[in-house]
């Protein structure tokens, strides 16, 4: 059996697959190999065309069509509750004020029941809701259920308030504390460099003064003492006396023996995290948020910090290239948002982030990284500051084993290590042997391993291979199988039926309508994120169809059909079938709608 292929039981194979997946794979690999070796390929007319790496199907679909709902199709808020409300007070309001025309253009309701109204007793989208008949009377007025409690706390928190937005945009927010911490971090960094230089000069002088073999034992003793001094942690609140670095003090967040959901750009949205929490995820983290837009008060970026009440341990991940901005963003989040920890991303492989000096570029900018970690870890003793990194930038040059002990020394409360380099992205297998090598270098700090866990068997294998790893973080595995957390906790595989998987999608749509809104814009936003998620969900292969389960995360299946029509539809890699599936959940797509997934995954 060839590696990289998930073999399907004969009774579920599709006829077209009998041409031999092995031959097709071999042919494609040989063609690509020839193109790379020759640097060119033949084209019609006898000419030749140079082999361009950009032609490979990988990376982002940057020119993909994105459906946008125009502002003039939105109903003015003065008419949300129907006719008879207060007239619009804005002279230049660009929203719709003709209620009858709006209702005619809105079309038929998508269903008889509004999830938001059913769960909360009131739908803020009013007559613009795509399920409006569930909560409007014969006169078209929006209703509130008798048991609706206007004083009930919201189920979602964080985000940016209008007051905070104004203060940030007018540069009126007080960052005095942040500036002081940066200065202290700079002072400590300079002292460390000076001490290292002195020790280096001292060792050279000693070697010149003392002949070899005469003072070997003495030199070894001095080096051992010096290394102990350098290994002393200096961070959390800048000095050794910090309570956050006290080994006897219970940490604000215990990262040991937990199942952590990875911060996933685009796909790690709040409704998806709610699904994962219900399946047993212990710790969740918001999508990567860039420091600069946060400090500008951009609502779209602050939306990434939103937290649902079901997320009992929740963190925000920051990305940036400037220690001052990163520390200021961390300060604002700590002071204005309800979070349990703040994470720094130094593993993001995205070209735009990397070229600006952020993400994985910080792994080679150790001076900037030191300032950032020292200052951010010192913001609060009760708010842990963690770091997520990769093995390095290049596949053949791993640096995490040198960087991880330094990050602990500078004050990080935990480190997550993804077992691939930036260059590898998601190709090849995660190197858990190297993860273990790095984890063994940590003194007290928990190290969280990340990469290639798609089943309980994968989890056990990785934990056995890396005993010094405190916990595991799951990203793509959770996108393909959100119930992976449940499998690990129950120590057995779970093979949901197509009906159970469909109910999960319905739940995601309900959570999306609650989060993004149940009007036309909210429905289409929910649809877009559902389709993006489906680009990973379709990769799940039911255990009953496999010849040798469990499924491996990078293995491609032979072409197969499911046990019923819905299972076959869910396994399709065709985006048109994903749209069809979304229409059964969220109604027909708008005219002119088309979907192309955000990423062209070359690692399956």
N, C-alpha and C positions, 0 to 999 in steps of 0.2 A: 504494500500500500504506500502510495506516494505521500510524503509529508506536505502539509499545507492544504490538503483536501479533506473535507468532511464527507465520508462515504455514506450514502443513503441506501436503505433497504431496497432491494430490487422492485418490490411491488409499488413503491412510490416514485420510482424514476420516470421521467418524461422521455418519450421516444427520442426526441432530438438530442438528449444527453448521451445516447449510445454511440455517437460519433467519437467519443473518447475524450474526456476532459484532459487526460494526460497528454494526448497528442497536441491538443490546442495549446496547452500551457507551454509544452516544449517548443512548438512552432513560434509562439509569441516571444519566448525568451531568446530563441536563436536569432529572430529578426532584430530584436532590440540590441542584442550583443553585436550583430554585424553592423548596425547603424552606429553604435558607439565606437567600434574599432575603426571603421572606414571613415567616420565623420561625415558621411554623405550617403545619399541613396538615389537610385535612378527614378526619373520621372518620365512622363510621356514625352515623346519627341526625341528621346535619346539623351536629354540633358540630365544634370544631376542637381540635387537639392541638398544643402547642408543640413545635418541633423541638429535640430534646435531643441534644447532641453525644455523650453517653454511649451513645446507641443505635447509633452508627456501629460497624461491625465492625472494631475495631482494638484494640491493646493486649493485655492479658493476659486469659485466661479464668480469672478469680479463683475462680469457684464450680465449677470442674471437679471431677469425682469422681476421687479418688486412691485406688488400691488399697493397703490396709494389712494387713500380715500380723501377726496378734496374737501376743503373746509366748507365750501358753499353747499355741500350736501348735508351738513349738520344742522340740527334744529337749535334755535336760540334757547338758552337756558331758561328764559322767562316763560317758555311754552312747554317745558319738560313735563309739568304736571297736568297739561291739557289747557283748555280755554278757561278764561276767567281769572288768570293769575295777574301779577303785576306786569305792566307793559315794560318793554326793554328801554332802559335809560341811556343806552349808548347811541350817540348820533351816527357813528360810522360802523355799526355792528355789521359784520359780513356773514352772519349766520342766517339761516332760513327763518322767516317770520310768517310764512303762509302755512299754517298747520295742515289744512286740507291737502294742499299740494304735496307737502312733505309725506303725509301718510299714504297718499296715492303712489308716490315714488318708492316708498319703503318696501312695498310688496306685502305678501302674505306672511303671517307669523310662521316661525320655524317649528313651533310645537305648542301644545296646549298648556304646558307648565313652565314657569320661570324658576330656575333653580335659586336665584338670588332671593326672590320673593318668598319661596317656600322655606328657605333656611333662615332668613332674617326678618321677614314680615314686611319688608319695604324694598322696592327696587328704585334706586336713584336715577336710573335711565328713563324712568317714566314712560311716556308714550313713544319715545324713540327706541325702546326695548324691542328686540325681535320676537319677544314672547309677551307683548304688552297686553293682550286680551286676558291673560291670567291675573292681571292686577289693575284693570281699568273697568269702569262701570259703563252703562249704556250711553252716558253723556260724554264719555271719553276722558273722564277725570281719573288721574292716578290714585290708587288706594293705598291705605296703610292698614295692616291687620291689627286687630284690637290688642293682641299680645306684643305688638312691636314696642320695644323700649328704646327711645331716642337717646337715653343716657347710657346705654350699654357700651362698654369699651369696644373699640374696633378690633377686629381679628387680625389686622395687619398693622405694623408699626414701621417707623423709620421713613426714609424719604426726606425731601427738603421742604421746609415751611416757607411761606412767602416772606416772613420776617428774616429768616436765616439767608434766604436767597438775596434779599436786598443788602444785608450786611456784607455778604461775600462779594457781591458785585461792586459795592461802593468801597471795598477794602477797609471796612470798619470793624471787622472781626479782630479781636485781641489775640495776636500770636506771640506776645511777649514771652510766654512760657516756652514755646517751641524754639524761639531764637536763643534763649538761654541754654537749653539742652543741647542745641547744635554746637554752641561755643564750648560747652563742657566736653562734648564728644570729640571735638577737634583737639582740645587740650590733651585728653587722654590718648588720642591717636598719636599725637606728636611725642608725648612722653614714652609711649611704647616703642616708637621708631628710634628715639634717642637711646633708650635702654638696650634695644637689640643691637644698635651700632656699637655701643660701648662694650657689650658682651663679645661681639665679633672681634673688635680690636684687641680686647683682653686675651681672647683665646689665641689670636695670632702672635701676640707678644710672648705669651707663655710657651707657645710651641717653639719660638725662636730661642728663648733663654734656656729651656730645659731640653737636654738631649733626649732622643727617642729611647724608649724602653726603660728609662730611669724613673720617670714620674707618671707612668701610665695609669696606675691605680688612683693616684691623686687627681689627675685630670678627669678620669671617668667619674669620680665622686663629685667634682665641681660641676661638670656638665649635667649630672643628674639633678643636683641642687638647683642649678640655673633653670633647667627645664621645668622643674616644679614651680618656680616663681612665675615663669611665663605662662604656665597653664592655669594659674589662679584666675577664676572668673572676675571680671571687673565691671560687668554690665548690669542689667536691669535698672537700677537707679544710679548708674554711673560708677558707684564704688562698691567695695566688698561688703559694706555693712548693710546693703539693701535687703529688706525682708523678702523681696521676690527671689533672691538668690539663696535664701536660707534653706538648706536641705531638709530641715526639720519642719518647715512650715508647709501645710497642705496647699497645693497649687489651686488657683482660682478655677481652672479647668483641668480635669484629669484626662489626659490624652492616651493613657495606657489601656490596652485591651478594648479598644473601641473600633467600630466600623464607621469610617469617615467617608462621606460623599464628597467627591472632588469638586472644586469650583469649576464649572463648565461654561465657557463662553457661549452665549446664545441659548444653549440647551439646558443650562442649570438654572432655569427660571423658577419662580416661586411655586407655580402649580406642579411642576415636575418634582421639586423638593418635597412637596406635601405627599406625593405618591411614594417617594422613597422613605419618608418618615413612617408612613403607614406599613411599609414592608420591613421596618426594623433598623433603619439607619440611625446611628447614635449621635453623630455630629454632622452638621451641614454648614455649607459656606456659600455666600452669594457669588455671583459671577464677577470676574476680574473687573475692577473699576479703576480708571486712570486718575491719578492725583490731580492733574491740572484741570480737567473738566469739573471735578468735584469742587475745587477751590473757586471756580467761576460760577458755581451755583447752578450748573446745568441739570435740569430736572431729569433728563434722560439718563444721565450717569448716576444721579442719586437714587433713581428707581432700582438700581442694582443692589442697593443696600436694604431694600424692604424685606421684612421678616414676618412670617406667619406665626401665630401663637402656638402652633404645634411644634415649632422648631425650638426645643428646649435648650439646646446648645448650638449657637449660631455665630458665625464669624463673617467678617468682610475682608475680601482680598484686595490689596492695593497694588498698583503697578505704576512705575515712574522712573525717571532717570536723574532726578535731583533730590538730594537728601533734605533740603529745606522744604520743598513742596510735599514730599512724602511725609515728613514729620508734621507739617501743618495739616495735611489731610487726615492723618491719624489722630491729631488733637481734636479736630472738628468732629470726627466720628465718635471719638471717646466721650466728648462733652455733650453731643446732641442726639446720638443714636443709641438704641438698646442692642448692644452686641456683647458677646462673651469673649471674643478674642479678635485680634487683627492679624492678618496674614500678609506677608510680602512675597510677591511673585518674582522670583529670579530664574524662572525656568521657561517663560513664555517663548516659543520659537517663531512667532509671527514676524515676518520680515520688517514691517513698518515699526513695530515696537523695538525690535533688535537694533535696527539702523539708527534709531534715536537714542540708543544707549540704555534702554530699559529692558525688562524681562531677563532673558538669559545672558544679555550683554553685561549685566551686573556681576556675573560670575568671574569676569576678567577685570572688573573695575573695583578691586578690593578696597581701595581707599574710600570710594563713594559708598560702598556697601557697609563698611565699618561705621561710618558716620550715621548712616540710616538706621542700622540695627541698634547701635548704642543709644541714639537719641529716642527712637520710637519705643524701645524696651523700657526706657526710663520714664515714659509718660505716666504710667500707673503701675503700682504693685499688684493691683487686683485685676488688671486687664492684660492677659498674656499676649505677647507679640511673637508670632511664629514665622517661619520661612519655608517656602516651597521651592525646591531646586531640582535640576537635572544632574546627570553624571558629569556634564561639562558641555562645551560648545561643539567639540569635534569628537567623532566616534572613536578615534584612536588616541585621544588625549583626555582622560578622565581627571577631573580636579576636585570632585566632591569630597574625596577622602582628606584632602588638605583643608578645604573650606569649611566643612562641617564642624570640626573642633573649634575653629575660630569664631564661627557664628554662635556657638554655645558660650564661648568666653565673652563675647560682646553682649550677651544677655538674652538671647532667644530662648523662649520657653519650650519650643518643640521645632523639629525640622521634618518636613516631608521630602522624601527623595524618590523621584521618578527614575526608574532604571534605564533610561535612554538619554542620549545626548541631544542637543538641539539639531544637529545635523541629521540624526536618525528620525526625528519627528516621532512617527508611530510605526515605522518599519522595524524589522527584526524583533527579537524577543527581549523583554525587559531583563536586565542583568541583575538577578537577585543575589548572586554570589558577591557582586560588587556592593550591592545595598547592605549586605551583612558585614562586609569589610568596613564600610563607613559607619554603620550603626555601632560596631564594637569600639569605635574610637570615642563615642560620646561617654561622658562621665556620669552625669545624672539626667541629662536632657532626653526626653522620649524621642525616638526616631520612628517616623511613620513610613512604611514602604508602599510603593505605588507602581502598578503595572501588570497587565495581563491576567487579572483575576476574573473569571467568568463562571466559576462553579465552586462548590464546597471543596471538591478535590483539589482545585487550583489553590484555594486558600490554605488547606492543610499542607500541601507541598511547599508553598512559599514560606509559611511559618516554620516548617521543619528546616528548610534550607537557611533561614535567617532567624535564629533564635534570639538575637539581640534586638530585633525589630519589635517595637512596643505595640504597634497597631498597623492596620492596613487602610489605605485609601483606595476607593474604587471609582473609576470614571467611566470609560467606555463600557465596562462590564455592566454598570448600572443603567446605561442608556439602552443596551441590548436586552438586559434582563433586570428590570427594576426590583424583582423579587430575589435577587442574589443575596441581599441582606438577610432575608427570611431563611433562605437555604442554609446560609452559614450558621445562623443561630439555632436552626432545627437540626443541623448536621445531616441533611438529606436533600436530595434534588426534589424540586416541585415542577411538574409539567402541566401548566395550566391549559385548559381547552381553549379553542378559539373564542367561545362565548365568554369565558372568564377574562381573556385578554381584551375583548371588545368592551366589557364592562369597565376595565381599567382605563381604556381610551375615553369612554363616556365620562368617567369620573374626572379625568384630566380636563376635558372640555368644560365641565361644570366649574371646576376650579379656575379655569381660564376666564370664563364669563364673569365669575365673581371678582377676579383680579383685574382684568383689562376692560370689563364692561360688557353688558349684554346688548348694546346697540350694534349697528352695522360695523362700525370701526372695531369694537371689541370682538365681535364674531370673527372678523377677518384676521385680526391679530392672533386670536386663539388658533385659527386655522393654520396660519403661517408657522407658528411654533409647533403645532401638531405634525405638520408635514416635515419640518426639520427633524423632529424626533423620529418620525417614521423612517427616515433615511438610515437610522441605526436599528430601530425595532425590527425591520424586515430581516435582519441578519440572524435573528434567533431561529434555531432549528429545534423543533420538539424532540425530546429524547426518544420517543417511541418510533421516530422515523430514522434514527441514526443506527448504523451497524455497530459502532463502538463509542457510545457516549462516555464521558461528557464532551460537549463541543469545545474546541479550542478557539480562542478569540480571533486569531488571524487565519483560521482555516476557512476556505471557500467551499460551499457545498456543491455537489453535483446537482444538475437541474432536476427539480422534483416538484411533485404536487402534494398538497396537504390532504388530511383525512376528510375534509369537507371544503366547500367553496370559500368560506370565510378564511380558513387557515391557508388556503392557496393564495387568496388575495393578499393576506398579511405577509406572505413570504415573497411577494413580487418585488423585484428591484426596479420596476418601471414607475417613474414619478406619476404617470397618468393614473396608475392604479391607486397610488396614495391619495390623489385628489378624489378619486371615486370613493374611497373609504371615508375621507373627510366629509363628503357630501351626505353620507348616510348619518353622520353625527351632527353636522352644522348646516345642513341644507345646501342648495345649489350654489356654486361659485358665481361671482359677478361676471358680467359680460367682459370678454377679453382677458380673463384670468389665465395665467400660466405659472407653473412653478418649476424652478430648478434649484436643487439643494445647494446649500452654502458651500459645501466642501466636496471635492472629488477625491474620495479616500482611495489611496493606493495601497493601504495596508488592511483593507476590508474592515 
